[in-house]
């Protein structure tokens, strides 16, 4: 691939139709480090929401398993995007995530 081949491909795409592929190309090929930094910032942001912060503090999830929670968050994001949000794999990841957070 040439240096700007993905950029040229993305520019030819329709964001309403091709959002999953655009997300995959940007997050996994063009800017994976930046994408992971953004996930980290979003992950830590939860402590800024009082209700979530109180829950995380009472369960001690960050203190006991902060790295695991971060890693799981990144993995779920990749699972959802790998074959598309609407793929069997993406739907299975979303179902599992909903089960984890339904209580």
N, CA, C and O atoms as a printed pandas DataFrame, in Angstrom:
     atom_number atom_name residue_name chain_id  residue_number  x_coord  y_coord  z_coord
0              1         N          UNK        A               1    0.825   -1.183    0.000
1              2        CA          UNK        A               1    0.000    0.000    0.000
2              3         C          UNK        A               1    0.872    1.251    0.000
3              4         O          UNK        A               1    1.921    1.299    0.643
4              5         N          UNK        A               2    0.423    2.239   -0.721
5              6        CA          UNK        A               2    1.114    3.519   -0.725
6              7         C          UNK        A               2    0.834    4.301    0.548
7              8         O          UNK        A               2   -0.045    3.951    1.335
8              9         N          UNK        A               3    1.588    5.347    0.726
9             10        CA          UNK        A               3    1.508    6.116    1.960
10            11         C          UNK        A               3    0.109    6.665    2.241
11            12         O          UNK        A               3   -0.328    6.674    3.392
12            13         N          UNK        A               4   -0.583    7.115    1.224
13            14        CA          UNK        A               4   -1.891    7.729    1.427
14            15         C          UNK        A               4   -3.027    6.908    0.827
15            16         O          UNK        A               4   -4.111    7.439    0.586
16            17         N          UNK        A               5   -2.795    5.638    0.585
17            18        CA          UNK        A               5   -3.824    4.827   -0.076
18            19         C          UNK        A               5   -5.084    4.670    0.780
19            20         O          UNK        A               5   -6.195    4.711    0.251
20            21         N          UNK        A               6   -4.925    4.493    2.086
21            22        CA          UNK        A               6   -6.112    4.378    2.952
22            23         C          UNK        A               6   -6.861    5.708    3.018
23            24         O          UNK        A               6   -8.092    5.729    3.004
24            25         N          UNK        A               7   -6.132    6.800    3.089
25            26        CA          UNK        A               7   -6.767    8.114    3.103
26            27         C          UNK        A               7   -7.588    8.317    1.825
27            28         O          UNK        A               7   -8.728    8.777    1.885
28            29         N          UNK        A               8   -7.015    7.978    0.686
29            30        CA          UNK        A               8   -7.758    8.118   -0.576
30            31         C          UNK        A               8   -8.991    7.217   -0.576
31            32         O          UNK        A               8  -10.053    7.613   -1.056
32            33         N          UNK        A               9   -8.849    6.013   -0.039
33            34        CA          UNK        A               9   -9.995    5.090    0.024
34            35         C          UNK        A               9  -11.086    5.650    0.940
35            36         O          UNK        A               9  -12.268    5.595    0.600
36            37         N          UNK        A              10  -10.697    6.183    2.092
37            38        CA          UNK        A              10  -11.669    6.747    3.035
38            39         C          UNK        A              10  -12.390    7.934    2.406
39            40         O          UNK        A              10  -13.598    8.091    2.583
40            41         N          UNK        A              11  -11.670    8.754    1.685
41            42        CA          UNK        A              11  -12.300    9.924    1.051
42            43         C          UNK        A              11  -13.343    9.520    0.010
43            44         O          UNK        A              11  -14.270   10.282   -0.267
44            45         N          UNK        A              12  -13.199    8.335   -0.563
45            46        CA          UNK        A              12  -14.185    7.861   -1.551
46            47         C          UNK        A              12  -15.396    7.206   -0.889
47            48         O          UNK        A              12  -16.388    6.920   -1.559
48            49         N          UNK        A              13  -15.323    6.970    0.410
49            50        CA          UNK        A              13  -16.403    6.267    1.109
50            51         C          UNK        A              13  -17.512    7.227    1.529
51            52         O          UNK        A              13  -17.309    8.433    1.665
52            53         N          UNK        A              14  -18.682    6.646    1.726
53            54        CA          UNK        A              14  -19.836    7.376    2.242
54            55         C          UNK        A              14  -19.889    7.142    3.750
55            56         O          UNK        A              14  -20.080    6.002    4.175
56            57         N          UNK        A              15  -19.726    8.183    4.577
57            58        CA          UNK        A              15  -19.697    7.986    6.033
58            59         C          UNK        A              15  -20.973    7.354    6.588
59            60         O          UNK        A              15  -20.918    6.631    7.583
60            61         N          UNK        A              16  -22.106    7.613    5.966
61            62        CA          UNK        A              16  -23.364    7.027    6.465
62            63         C          UNK        A              16  -23.425    5.525    6.198
63            64         O          UNK        A              16  -24.034    4.778    6.963
64            65         N          UNK        A              17  -22.804    5.097    5.132
65            66        CA          UNK        A              17  -22.852    3.696    4.758
66            67         C          UNK        A              17  -21.610    2.930    5.233
67            68         O          UNK        A              17  -21.710    1.773    5.640
68            69         N          UNK        A              18  -20.459    3.571    5.179
69            70        CA          UNK        A              18  -19.183    2.875    5.395
70            71         C          UNK        A              18  -18.518    3.204    6.728
71            72         O          UNK        A              18  -17.306    3.049    6.877
72            73         N          UNK        A              19  -19.318    3.661    7.702
73            74        CA          UNK        A              19  -18.745    4.103    8.981
74            75         C          UNK        A              19  -17.943    3.005    9.676
75            76         O          UNK        A              19  -16.929    3.292   10.311
76            77         N          UNK        A              20  -18.381    1.766    9.566
77            78        CA          UNK        A              20  -17.653    0.688   10.262
78            79         C          UNK        A              20  -16.270    0.485    9.668
79            80         O          UNK        A              20  -15.291    0.347   10.402
80            81         N          UNK        A              21  -16.184    0.467    8.349
81            82        CA          UNK        A              21  -14.884    0.291    7.703
82            83         C          UNK        A              21  -13.984    1.495    7.951
83            84         O          UNK        A              21  -12.782    1.337    8.167
84            85         N          UNK        A              22  -14.554    2.693    7.921
85            86        CA          UNK        A              22  -13.767    3.893    8.216
86            87         C          UNK        A              22  -13.210    3.808    9.638
87            88         O          UNK        A              22  -12.033    4.082    9.872
88            89         N          UNK        A              23  -14.065    3.428   10.578
89            90        CA          UNK        A              23  -13.625    3.282   11.975
90            91         C          UNK        A              23  -12.495    2.262   12.075
91            92         O          UNK        A              23  -11.496    2.505   12.752
92            93         N          UNK        A              24  -12.648    1.144   11.415
93            94        CA          UNK        A              24  -11.626    0.091   11.471
94            95         C          UNK        A              24  -10.301    0.576   10.880
95            96         O          UNK        A              24   -9.243    0.366   11.473
96            97         N          UNK        A              25  -10.357    1.215    9.728
97            98        CA          UNK        A              25   -9.131    1.687    9.087
98            99         C          UNK        A              25   -8.418    2.726    9.951
99           100         O          UNK        A              25   -7.196    2.688   10.097
100          101         N          UNK        A              26   -9.185    3.647   10.521
101          102        CA          UNK        A              26   -8.578    4.701   11.327
102          103         C          UNK        A              26   -8.053    4.146   12.647
103          104         O          UNK        A              26   -6.933    4.463   13.047
104          105         N          UNK        A              27   -8.852    3.321   13.328
105          106        CA          UNK        A              27   -8.489    2.873   14.672
106          107         C          UNK        A              27   -7.453    1.751   14.683
107          108         O          UNK        A              27   -6.669    1.647   15.626
108          109         N          UNK        A              28   -7.439    0.920   13.659
109          110        CA          UNK        A              28   -6.533   -0.230   13.684
110          111         C          UNK        A              28   -5.319   -0.093   12.778
111          112         O          UNK        A              28   -4.326   -0.796   12.969
112          113         N          UNK        A              29   -5.380    0.803   11.792
113          114        CA          UNK        A              29   -4.262    0.904   10.851
114          115         C          UNK        A              29   -3.601    2.274   10.823
115          116         O          UNK        A              29   -2.374    2.371   10.804
116          117         N          UNK        A              30   -4.395    3.320   10.820
117          118        CA          UNK        A              30   -3.830    4.658   10.687
118          119         C          UNK        A              30   -3.380    5.257   12.018
119          120         O          UNK        A              30   -2.281    5.803   12.112
120          121         N          UNK        A              31   -4.216    5.158   13.036
121          122        CA          UNK        A              31   -3.921    5.818   14.307
122          123         C          UNK        A              31   -4.181    4.904   15.500
123          124         O          UNK        A              31   -4.907    5.307   16.409
124          125         N          UNK        A              32   -3.629    3.702   15.542
125          126        CA          UNK        A              32   -3.928    2.805   16.665
126          127         C          UNK        A              32   -3.453    3.347   18.009
127          128         O          UNK        A              32   -4.146    3.191   19.014
128          129         N          UNK        A              33   -2.281    3.983   18.043
129          130        CA          UNK        A              33   -1.791    4.536   19.309
130          131         C          UNK        A              33   -2.719    5.635   19.785
131          132         O          UNK        A              33   -3.105    5.661   20.954
132          133         N          UNK        A              34   -3.082    6.545   18.889
133          134        CA          UNK        A              34   -3.956    7.664   19.252
134          135         C          UNK        A              34   -5.331    7.152   19.698
135          136         O          UNK        A              34   -5.917    7.666   20.651
136          137         N          UNK        A              35   -5.828    6.143   19.001
137          138        CA          UNK        A              35   -7.131    5.574   19.341
138          139         C          UNK        A              35   -7.094    4.975   20.755
139          140         O          UNK        A              35   -8.013    5.189   21.545
140          141         N          UNK        A              36   -6.047    4.239   21.065
141          142        CA          UNK        A              36   -5.930    3.653   22.401
142          143         C          UNK        A              36   -5.777    4.726   23.481
143          144         O          UNK        A              36   -6.274    4.557   24.594
144          145         N          UNK        A              37   -5.096    5.822   23.163
145          146        CA          UNK        A              37   -4.985    6.921   24.129
146          147         C          UNK        A              37   -6.362    7.532   24.385
147          148         O          UNK        A              37   -6.697    7.880   25.517
148          149         N          UNK        A              38   -7.149    7.656   23.328
149          150        CA          UNK        A              38   -8.508    8.180   23.477
150          151         C          UNK        A              38   -9.380    7.278   24.319
151          152         O          UNK        A              38  -10.178    7.752   25.127
152          153         N          UNK        A              39   -9.229    5.976   24.133
153          154        CA          UNK        A              39   -9.984    5.024   24.956
154          155         C          UNK        A              39   -9.570    5.178   26.422
155          156         O          UNK        A              39  -10.412    5.144   27.320
156          157         N          UNK        A              40   -8.279    5.345   26.651
157          158        CA          UNK        A              40   -7.806    5.533   28.025
158          159         C          UNK        A              40   -8.396    6.777   28.659
159          160         O          UNK        A              40   -8.806    6.747   29.820
160          161         N          UNK        A              41   -8.445    7.875   27.908
161          162        CA          UNK        A              41   -9.027    9.114   28.437
162          163         C          UNK        A              41  -10.515    8.923   28.718
163          164         O          UNK        A              41  -11.017    9.385   29.742
164          165         N          UNK        A              42  -11.219    8.247   27.818
165          166        CA          UNK        A              42  -12.650    7.996   28.027
166          167         C          UNK        A              42  -12.864    7.072   29.219
167          168         O          UNK        A              42  -13.824    7.236   29.972
168          169         N          UNK        A              43  -11.984    6.120   29.387
169          170        CA          UNK        A              43  -12.084    5.177   30.493
170          171         C          UNK        A              43  -11.931    5.891   31.833
171          172         O          UNK        A              43  -12.714    5.662   32.755
172          173         N          UNK        A              44  -10.931    6.747   31.940
173          174        CA          UNK        A              44  -10.683    7.490   33.174
174          175         C          UNK        A              44  -11.780    8.526   33.413
175          176         O          UNK        A              44  -12.071    8.862   34.561
176          177         N          UNK        A              45  -12.382    9.029   32.355
177          178        CA          UNK        A              45  -13.449   10.022   32.458
178          179         C          UNK        A              45  -14.602    9.536   33.327
179          180         O          UNK        A              45  -15.315   10.344   33.921
180          181         N          UNK        A              46  -14.788    8.221   33.407
181          182        CA          UNK        A              46  -15.874    7.681   34.231
182          183         C          UNK        A              46  -15.798    8.167   35.674
183          184         O          UNK        A              46  -16.826    8.302   36.337
184          185         N          UNK        A              47  -14.600    8.426   36.159
185          186        CA          UNK        A              47  -14.463    8.917   37.535
186          187         C          UNK        A              47  -14.998   10.342   37.680
187          188         O          UNK        A              47  -15.223   10.804   38.798
188          189         N          UNK        A              48  -15.202   11.034   36.573
189          190        CA          UNK        A              48  -15.774   12.371   36.624
190          191         C          UNK        A              48  -17.289   12.375   36.701
191          192         O          UNK        A              48  -17.887   13.427   36.929
192          193         N          UNK        A              49  -17.924   11.231   36.519
193          194        CA          UNK        A              49  -19.381   11.116   36.618
194          195         C          UNK        A              49  -19.687   10.627   38.028
195          196         O          UNK        A              49  -19.344    9.495   38.369
196          197         N          UNK        A              50  -20.328   11.458   38.860
197          198        CA          UNK        A              50  -20.477   11.116   40.282
198          199         C          UNK        A              50  -21.087    9.731   40.537
199          200         O          UNK        A              50  -20.580    8.981   41.373
200          201         N          UNK        A              51  -22.145    9.391   39.842
201          202        CA          UNK        A              51  -22.798    8.099   40.107
202          203         C          UNK        A              51  -21.882    6.919   39.760
203          204         O          UNK        A              51  -21.786    5.949   40.513
204          205         N          UNK        A              52  -21.222    7.019   38.626
205          206        CA          UNK        A              52  -20.300    5.947   38.219
206          207         C          UNK        A              52  -19.093    5.917   39.145
207          208         O          UNK        A              52  -18.628    4.847   39.537
208          209         N          UNK        A              53  -18.591    7.086   39.490
209          210        CA          UNK        A              53  -17.445    7.175   40.395
210          211         C          UNK        A              53  -17.752    6.521   41.741
211          212         O          UNK        A              53  -16.928    5.784   42.282
212          213         N          UNK        A              54  -18.937    6.794   42.274
213          214        CA          UNK        A              54  -19.329    6.178   43.545
214          215         C          UNK        A              54  -19.404    4.658   43.424
215          216         O          UNK        A              54  -18.964    3.935   44.317
216          217         N          UNK        A              55  -19.961    4.183   42.318
217          218        CA          UNK        A              55  -20.063    2.733   42.107
218          219         C          UNK        A              55  -18.677    2.097   42.001
219          220         O          UNK        A              55  -18.401    1.087   42.648
220          221         N          UNK        A              56  -17.804    2.693   41.182
221          222        CA          UNK        A              56  -16.456    2.146   41.023
222          223         C          UNK        A              56  -15.684    2.186   42.342
223          224         O          UNK        A              56  -14.912    1.276   42.645
224          225         N          UNK        A              57  -15.894    3.234   43.113
225          226        CA          UNK        A              57  -15.232    3.335   44.405
226          227         C          UNK        A              57  -15.753    2.275   45.378
227          228         O          UNK        A              57  -14.973    1.644   46.092
228          229         N          UNK        A              58  -17.075    2.083   45.402
229          230        CA          UNK        A              58  -17.644    1.107   46.343
230          231         C          UNK        A              58  -17.273   -0.329   45.972
231          232         O          UNK        A              58  -17.102   -1.169   46.855
232          233         N          UNK        A              59  -17.150   -0.615   44.689
233          234        CA          UNK        A              59  -16.775   -1.981   44.272
234          235         C          UNK        A              59  -15.264   -2.166   44.231
235          236         O          UNK        A              59  -14.775   -3.292   44.134
236          237         N          UNK        A              60  -14.525   -1.065   44.305
237          238        CA          UNK        A              60  -13.058   -1.056   44.217
238          239         C          UNK        A              60  -12.552   -1.700   42.921
239          240         O          UNK        A              60  -11.490   -2.321   42.893
240          241         N          UNK        A              61  -13.333   -1.539   41.859
241          242        CA          UNK        A              61  -12.956   -2.134   40.571
242          243         C          UNK        A              61  -11.643   -1.575   40.036
243          244         O          UNK        A              61  -10.817   -2.334   39.529
244          245         N          UNK        A              62  -11.434   -0.269   40.138
245          246        CA          UNK        A              62  -10.182    0.302   39.633
246          247         C          UNK        A              62   -8.997   -0.100   40.502
247          248         O          UNK        A              62   -7.919   -0.403   39.992
248          249         N          UNK        A              63   -9.200   -0.101   41.809
249          250        CA          UNK        A              63   -8.091   -0.445   42.706
250          251         C          UNK        A              63   -7.684   -1.907   42.553
251          252         O          UNK        A              63   -6.493   -2.221   42.550
252          253         N          UNK        A              64   -8.647   -2.791   42.427
253          254        CA          UNK        A              64   -8.359   -4.229   42.372
254          255         C          UNK        A              64   -8.003   -4.711   40.965
255          256         O          UNK        A              64   -7.133   -5.566   40.803
256          257         N          UNK        A              65   -8.669   -4.167   39.954
257          258        CA          UNK        A              65   -8.496   -4.717   38.604
258          259         C          UNK        A              65   -8.537   -3.630   37.540
259          260         O          UNK        A              65   -9.131   -3.824   36.480
260          261         N          UNK        A              66   -7.918   -2.496   37.810
261          262        CA          UNK        A              66   -7.952   -1.379   36.869
262          263         C          UNK        A              66   -7.384   -1.723   35.501
263          264         O          UNK        A              66   -7.986   -1.395   34.478
264          265         N          UNK        A              67   -6.231   -2.380   35.476
265          266        CA          UNK        A              67   -5.615   -2.735   34.194
266          267         C          UNK        A              67   -6.468   -3.735   33.431
267          268         O          UNK        A              67   -6.598   -3.640   32.210
268          269         N          UNK        A              68   -7.049   -4.694   34.144
269          270        CA          UNK        A              68   -7.915   -5.676   33.488
270          271         C          UNK        A              68   -9.136   -5.000   32.884
271          272         O          UNK        A              68   -9.535   -5.311   31.762
272          273         N          UNK        A              69   -9.731   -4.066   33.637
273          274        CA          UNK        A              69  -10.897   -3.343   33.118
274          275         C          UNK        A              69  -10.520   -2.548   31.874
275          276         O          UNK        A              69  -11.281   -2.520   30.907
276          277         N          UNK        A              70   -9.370   -1.909   31.884
277          278        CA          UNK        A              70   -8.911   -1.151   30.726
278          279         C          UNK        A              70   -8.697   -2.094   29.539
279          280         O          UNK        A              70   -9.182   -1.833   28.438
280          281         N          UNK        A              71   -7.975   -3.181   29.767
281          282        CA          UNK        A              71   -7.712   -4.139   28.691
282          283         C          UNK        A              71   -9.011   -4.696   28.121
283          284         O          UNK        A              71   -9.151   -4.832   26.906
284          285         N          UNK        A              72   -9.961   -5.019   29.000
285          286        CA          UNK        A              72  -11.255   -5.539   28.537
286          287         C          UNK        A              72  -11.995   -4.505   27.702
287          288         O          UNK        A              72  -12.626   -4.845   26.701
288          289         N          UNK        A              73  -11.919   -3.248   28.110
289          290        CA          UNK        A              73  -12.568   -2.177   27.355
290          291         C          UNK        A              73  -11.995   -2.094   25.947
291          292         O          UNK        A              73  -12.744   -1.991   24.976
292          293         N          UNK        A              74  -10.675   -2.138   25.832
293          294        CA          UNK        A              74  -10.019   -2.094   24.527
294          295         C          UNK        A              74  -10.412   -3.312   23.696
295          296         O          UNK        A              74  -10.718   -3.188   22.510
296          297         N          UNK        A              75  -10.404   -4.486   24.320
297          298        CA          UNK        A              75  -10.762   -5.707   23.583
298          299         C          UNK        A              75  -12.204   -5.687   23.091
299          300         O          UNK        A              75  -12.484   -6.102   21.966
300          301         N          UNK        A              76  -13.119   -5.206   23.928
301          302        CA          UNK        A              76  -14.512   -5.107   23.479
302          303         C          UNK        A              76  -14.630   -4.163   22.290
303          304         O          UNK        A              76  -15.358   -4.448   21.339
304          305         N          UNK        A              77  -13.925   -3.054   22.341
305          306        CA          UNK        A              77  -13.943   -2.124   21.211
306          307         C          UNK        A              77  -13.451   -2.772   19.941
307          308         O          UNK        A              77  -14.032   -2.569   18.875
308          309         N          UNK        A              78  -12.380   -3.553   20.037
309          310        CA          UNK        A              78  -11.854   -4.247   18.854
310          311         C          UNK        A              78  -12.821   -5.332   18.387
311          312         O          UNK        A              78  -13.014   -5.508   17.184
312          313         N          UNK        A              79  -13.419   -6.046   19.307
313          314        CA          UNK        A              79  -14.379   -7.087   18.930
314          315         C          UNK        A              79  -15.579   -6.488   18.188
315          316         O          UNK        A              79  -16.048   -7.035   17.190
316          317         N          UNK        A              80  -16.057   -5.364   18.696
317          318        CA          UNK        A              80  -17.202   -4.719   18.050
318          319         C          UNK        A              80  -16.854   -4.232   16.647
319          320         O          UNK        A              80  -17.699   -4.255   15.753
320          321         N          UNK        A              81  -15.622   -3.796   16.455
321          322        CA          UNK        A              81  -15.236   -3.213   15.171
322          323         C          UNK        A              81  -14.633   -4.219   14.192
323          324         O          UNK        A              81  -14.617   -3.957   12.989
324          325         N          UNK        A              82  -14.146   -5.339   14.663
325          326        CA          UNK        A              82  -13.389   -6.259   13.825
326          327         C          UNK        A              82  -14.153   -6.687   12.574
327          328         O          UNK        A              82  -13.668   -6.508   11.457
328          329         N          UNK        A              83  -15.318   -7.240   12.754
329          330        CA          UNK        A              83  -16.108   -7.712   11.610
330          331         C          UNK        A              83  -17.341   -6.851   11.379
331          332         O          UNK        A              83  -18.187   -7.184   10.548
332          333         N          UNK        A              84  -17.445   -5.761   12.102
333          334        CA          UNK        A              84  -18.591   -4.871   11.973
334          335         C          UNK        A              84  -19.497   -4.988   13.183
335          336         O          UNK        A              84  -19.614   -6.053   13.789
336          337         N          UNK        A              85  -20.127   -3.894   13.520
337          338        CA          UNK        A              85  -20.980   -3.858   14.706
338          339         C          UNK        A              85  -22.172   -4.791   14.569
339          340         O          UNK        A              85  -22.685   -5.314   15.559
340          341         N          UNK        A              86  -22.604   -4.991   13.340
341          342        CA          UNK        A              86  -23.799   -5.793   13.110
342          343         C          UNK        A              86  -23.479   -7.251   12.764
343          344         O          UNK        A              86  -24.385   -8.026   12.458
344          345         N          UNK        A              87  -22.201   -7.626   12.810
345          346        CA          UNK        A              87  -21.817   -9.012   12.538
346          347         C          UNK        A              87  -22.172   -9.888   13.735
347          348         O          UNK        A              87  -22.484   -9.373   14.809
348          349         N          UNK        A              88  -22.128  -11.175   13.563
349          350        CA          UNK        A              88  -22.393  -12.080   14.684
350          351         C          UNK        A              88  -21.397  -11.845   15.816
351          352         O          UNK        A              88  -21.761  -11.836   16.992
352          353         N          UNK        A              89  -20.143  -11.656   15.441
353          354        CA          UNK        A              89  -19.096  -11.397   16.432
354          355         C          UNK        A              89  -19.358  -10.081   17.170
355          356         O          UNK        A              89  -19.233  -10.025   18.394
356          357         N          UNK        A              90  -19.720   -9.025   16.439
357          358        CA          UNK        A              90  -20.018   -7.734   17.049
358          359         C          UNK        A              90  -21.242   -7.798   17.949
359          360         O          UNK        A              90  -21.244   -7.240   19.047
360          361         N          UNK        A              91  -22.293   -8.486   17.478
361          362        CA          UNK        A              91  -23.503   -8.614   18.301
362          363         C          UNK        A              91  -23.229   -9.429   19.560
363          364         O          UNK        A              91  -23.755   -9.111   20.627
364          365         N          UNK        A              92  -22.412  -10.477   19.449
365          366        CA          UNK        A              92  -22.074  -11.291   20.620
366          367         C          UNK        A              92  -21.314  -10.453   21.648
367          368         O          UNK        A              92  -21.571  -10.556   22.847
368          369         N          UNK        A              93  -20.379   -9.625   21.179
369          370        CA          UNK        A              93  -19.627   -8.758   22.088
370          371         C          UNK        A              93  -20.568   -7.762   22.770
371          372         O          UNK        A              93  -20.459   -7.529   23.974
372          373         N          UNK        A              94  -21.485   -7.178   22.006
373          374        CA          UNK        A              94  -22.439   -6.210   22.581
374          375         C          UNK        A              94  -23.346   -6.887   23.610
375          376         O          UNK        A              94  -23.624   -6.319   24.666
376          377         N          UNK        A              95  -23.806   -8.100   23.297
377          378        CA          UNK        A              95  -24.654   -8.832   24.258
378          379         C          UNK        A              95  -23.892   -9.101   25.545
379          380         O          UNK        A              95  -24.426   -8.917   26.639
380          381         N          UNK        A              96  -22.651   -9.535   25.417
381          382        CA          UNK        A              96  -21.830   -9.835   26.598
382          383         C          UNK        A              96  -21.597   -8.565   27.423
383          384         O          UNK        A              96  -21.688   -8.588   28.650
384          385         N          UNK        A              97  -21.301   -7.482   26.750
385          386        CA          UNK        A              97  -21.092   -6.211   27.442
386          387         C          UNK        A              97  -22.360   -5.763   28.164
387          388         O          UNK        A              97  -22.295   -5.267   29.289
388          389         N          UNK        A              98  -23.493   -5.935   27.528
389          390        CA          UNK        A              98  -24.769   -5.576   28.176
390          391         C          UNK        A              98  -25.045   -6.460   29.382
391          392         O          UNK        A              98  -25.553   -5.976   30.394
392          393         N          UNK        A              99  -24.717   -7.759   29.295
393          394        CA          UNK        A              99  -24.896   -8.656   30.444
394          395         C          UNK        A              99  -24.013   -8.233   31.611
395          396         O          UNK        A              99  -24.449   -8.250   32.762
396          397         N          UNK        A             100  -22.793   -7.859   31.320
397          398        CA          UNK        A             100  -21.864   -7.446   32.371
398          399         C          UNK        A             100  -22.382   -6.213   33.095
399          400         O          UNK        A             100  -22.240   -6.105   34.313
400          401         N          UNK        A             101  -22.982   -5.282   32.358
401          402        CA          UNK        A             101  -23.368   -3.991   32.934
402          403         C          UNK        A             101  -24.836   -3.896   33.304
403          404         O          UNK        A             101  -25.277   -2.824   33.717
404          405         N          UNK        A             102  -25.615   -4.962   33.178
405          406        CA          UNK        A             102  -27.059   -4.840   33.409
406          407         C          UNK        A             102  -27.428   -4.750   34.880
407          408         O          UNK        A             102  -28.537   -4.321   35.198
408          409         N          UNK        A             103  -26.559   -5.131   35.771
409          410        CA          UNK        A             103  -26.885   -5.039   37.181
410          411         C          UNK        A             103  -26.571   -3.661   37.691
411          412         O          UNK        A             103  -26.778   -3.378   38.870
